Amino acid sequence: MRHPPDTADRTAALLSACLMEAARGRARTAAHLRVRGPGALPMMLAQGLFVAVAALAVVRLFHPV
């Protein structure tokens, strides 16, 4: 038997869905822009690091150790 989801479960699922949509949108934008030239690699690495840190912060917020 499954227990009904509580508010924290629903909120975590909603935030997860929002992050997934944001990641898809960022991937589409990057594909359309086709960032090239000097400084493109560091900029893309910085953006990826920012997204990873933000995602970890959200996960940590809802699943404290």
C-alpha positions as CSV (number, residue, x, y, z in Angstrom):
1,M,0.0,0.0,0.0
2,R,1.2,3.4,-0.9
3,H,0.9,6.3,1.6
4,P,-0.7,9.5,0.3
5,P,2.0,12.1,-0.5
6,D,2.4,14.9,2.1
7,T,3.1,18.5,1.4
8,A,6.9,18.1,1.5
9,D,6.8,15.3,-1.1
10,R,4.6,17.3,-3.4
11,T,6.8,20.4,-3.1
12,A,10.0,18.4,-3.7
13,A,8.4,16.8,-6.8
14,L,7.3,20.2,-8.1
15,L,10.8,21.7,-7.7
16,S,12.3,18.7,-9.3
17,A,10.0,19.1,-12.3
18,C,10.9,22.8,-12.5
19,L,14.6,22.1,-12.4
20,M,14.2,19.5,-15.2
21,E,12.3,22.0,-17.4
22,A,14.9,24.7,-16.7
23,A,17.7,22.3,-17.7
24,R,15.9,21.4,-20.9
25,G,15.4,25.1,-21.7
26,R,19.1,25.8,-21.0
27,A,20.1,23.0,-23.3
28,R,17.9,24.3,-26.1
29,T,19.2,27.8,-25.6
30,A,22.8,26.6,-25.7
31,A,22.1,24.6,-28.9
32,H,20.6,27.7,-30.5
33,L,23.3,30.1,-29.5
34,R,26.2,27.7,-30.3
35,V,28.6,29.5,-28.1
36,R,32.0,29.7,-29.7
37,G,35.2,31.7,-29.6
38,P,37.6,32.6,-26.9
39,G,36.2,32.2,-23.4
40,A,33.3,29.9,-24.4
41,L,34.5,26.9,-22.5
42,P,35.1,28.7,-19.2
43,M,31.6,30.3,-19.6
44,M,29.9,27.0,-20.2
45,L,31.7,25.4,-17.3
46,A,30.7,28.2,-15.0
47,Q,27.1,28.0,-16.1
48,G,27.1,24.2,-15.5
49,L,28.7,24.6,-12.1
50,F,26.1,27.2,-11.1
51,V,23.2,24.9,-12.1
52,A,24.8,22.0,-10.2
53,V,25.3,24.0,-7.1
54,A,21.7,25.4,-7.2
55,A,20.3,21.9,-7.7
56,L,22.4,20.5,-4.8
57,A,21.1,23.4,-2.6
58,V,17.5,22.6,-3.4
59,V,18.1,18.9,-2.7
60,R,19.8,19.7,0.6
61,L,16.9,22.0,1.5
62,F,14.4,19.2,1.4
63,H,16.6,16.3,2.5
64,P,18.8,17.5,5.4
65,V,21.4,15.1,6.6
